[in-house]
Amino acid sequence: MGKLTFGKFAGLALGAAVVGSTLGTALFIADAFFGHPNKSPRPDVWEIFFFPVFWLMSLFGTIPGALVIGLPVLFPIRHFIARHPYLSGTPTVLVALAISFALLGWAFKQPIGGEYTDLEILWCYSGSVAFGFVFMLGWWQSRQSKKQTG
């Protein structure tokens, strides 16, 4: 198995940010359309064309988050996550949700518009970036095992 150095892991963190931003935007879209049945006005189908802008904005937020928070937290356990992505996926996402709430949850003491919309967005993206780390590490491990056998 190849060595997963800090530099390679930082490259995987950028990939995790892209995966997390994409998944987080998909969760944000699903939440906007299906998450609040009593919310009015409901978004319409034409508003989907604005979601690539949200994806790009979220990418600019998830890249620093992945590098500054995810990189130091997950680097020590990178080999375990890479070898056991199915086993480590849920705990990694839960730890990311707890860390995001501990770091930024204090900012959401007052509900905005009667709902904690910003906190939902924070959880969508922090959990999906953590999933992105698990995905990228599992992908890296599968490539390494193919190189060994091939």
Wavefront OBJ file of the C-alpha trace (Angstrom):
o trace
v 0.000 0.000 0.000
v 1.254 3.451 -0.875
v 1.982 5.930 1.854
v -0.722 8.518 2.439
v 1.387 11.574 3.187
v 0.163 14.934 4.412
v 0.422 16.397 0.888
v -1.589 13.587 -0.686
v -4.138 13.859 2.094
v -4.442 17.606 1.454
v -5.192 16.796 -2.197
v -7.846 14.334 -1.059
v -9.240 17.080 1.193
v -9.821 19.226 -1.897
v -11.636 16.306 -3.506
v -13.639 15.851 -0.301
v -14.642 19.522 -0.492
v -15.921 19.057 -4.048
v -17.828 15.891 -3.110
v -19.136 17.549 0.045
v -20.179 20.705 -1.743
v -22.045 18.711 -4.362
v -23.756 16.456 -1.836
v -24.472 19.388 0.493
v -26.089 21.337 -2.337
v -28.206 18.289 -3.196
v -29.275 18.076 0.450
v -29.980 21.809 0.461
v -32.157 21.430 -2.649
v -34.006 18.485 -1.114
v -34.498 20.443 2.102
v -35.750 23.481 0.208
v -38.328 21.462 -1.712
v -39.321 18.732 0.748
v -37.940 19.638 4.179
v -40.519 22.173 5.321
v -44.031 21.331 4.147
v -45.608 24.275 5.983
v -43.139 26.831 4.627
v -44.534 29.419 2.305
v -43.681 30.366 -0.383
v -42.392 27.052 -1.650
v -39.550 27.175 -4.180
v -40.522 26.431 -7.733
v -38.717 24.380 -10.347
v -37.149 27.453 -11.984
v -35.208 28.204 -8.826
v -33.137 25.070 -9.460
v -31.168 27.147 -11.984
v -29.825 29.216 -9.069
v -28.446 26.206 -7.233
v -25.189 26.062 -9.260
v -24.455 29.469 -7.761
v -25.093 28.018 -4.295
v -22.808 25.097 -5.175
v -20.007 27.460 -6.153
v -20.491 29.570 -3.029
v -20.497 26.451 -0.878
v -17.339 25.214 -2.572
v -15.565 28.397 -1.491
v -16.686 27.604 2.062
v -16.043 23.878 2.095
v -12.468 24.076 0.777
v -11.175 26.099 3.766
v -13.326 24.012 6.114
v -11.889 20.777 4.749
v -8.321 22.053 4.923
v -8.469 23.881 8.262
v -10.803 21.605 10.221
v -11.025 18.263 8.427
v -7.353 17.871 7.614
v -5.994 18.047 11.187
v -8.917 16.116 12.690
v -8.915 13.216 10.223
v -5.213 12.980 9.365
v -4.317 10.852 12.415
v -7.009 8.257 11.572
v -6.692 8.424 7.779
v -5.532 4.834 7.360
v -8.402 3.417 9.409
v -10.946 5.406 7.398
v -9.276 4.362 4.140
v -9.308 0.681 5.070
v -12.810 0.671 6.561
v -14.924 3.331 4.817
v -18.251 1.601 5.509
v -17.448 1.121 9.170
v -16.071 4.619 9.703
v -18.560 6.605 7.602
v -21.265 7.214 10.189
v -18.913 8.020 13.104
v -16.918 10.407 10.909
v -20.058 12.275 9.857
v -21.328 12.424 13.446
v -18.002 13.791 14.681
v -18.097 16.412 11.910
v -21.608 17.445 12.934
v -20.528 17.735 16.568
v -17.423 19.748 15.692
v -19.367 22.092 13.414
v -21.968 22.660 16.114
v -19.289 23.203 18.767
v -17.383 25.680 16.586
v -20.270 27.563 14.984
v -23.444 26.489 16.748
v -23.165 29.361 19.224
v -23.904 31.743 16.367
v -27.393 30.311 15.924
v -28.958 31.066 19.292
v -31.856 32.965 17.754
v -34.002 31.341 15.111
v -33.941 33.232 11.843
v -37.427 33.571 10.448
v -38.754 31.143 13.042
v -36.433 28.354 11.893
v -32.785 27.480 12.284
v -32.162 27.563 8.549
v -28.498 28.524 8.844
v -27.861 25.663 11.245
v -29.477 23.242 8.794
v -27.178 24.512 6.054
v -24.157 24.156 8.348
v -25.106 20.572 9.137
v -25.796 19.728 5.480
v -22.373 20.875 4.377
v -20.241 19.767 7.333
v -21.736 16.278 7.279
v -21.410 15.994 3.528
v -17.769 17.137 3.556
v -17.045 14.490 6.206
v -18.741 11.970 3.933
v -16.559 13.348 1.129
v -13.456 12.563 3.188
v -14.652 8.996 3.742
v -15.471 8.658 0.041
v -12.111 10.046 -1.103
v -10.128 7.926 1.361
v -12.045 4.800 0.331
v -11.423 5.674 -3.318
v -7.714 6.190 -2.622
v -7.513 2.836 -0.830
v -9.234 1.018 -3.698
v -6.777 2.556 -6.184
v -3.850 1.465 -4.023
v -5.142 -2.101 -3.747
v -5.660 -2.243 -7.546
v -2.067 -1.095 -8.062
v -0.824 -3.874 -5.777
v -2.814 -6.619 -7.469
v -2.380 -5.310 -11.006
l 1 2 3 4 5 6 7 8 9 10 11 12 13 14 15 16 17 18 19 20 21 22 23 24 25 26 27 28 29 30 31 32 33 34 35 36 37 38 39 40 41 42 43 44 45 46 47 48 49 50 51 52 53 54 55 56 57 58 59 60 61 62 63 64 65 66 67 68 69 70 71 72 73 74 75 76 77 78 79 80 81 82 83 84 85 86 87 88 89 90 91 92 93 94 95 96 97 98 99 100 101 102 103 104 105 106 107 108 109 110 111 112 113 114 115 116 117 118 119 120 121 122 123 124 125 126 127 128 129 130 131 132 133 134 135 136 137 138 139 140 141 142 143 144 145 146 147 148 149 150
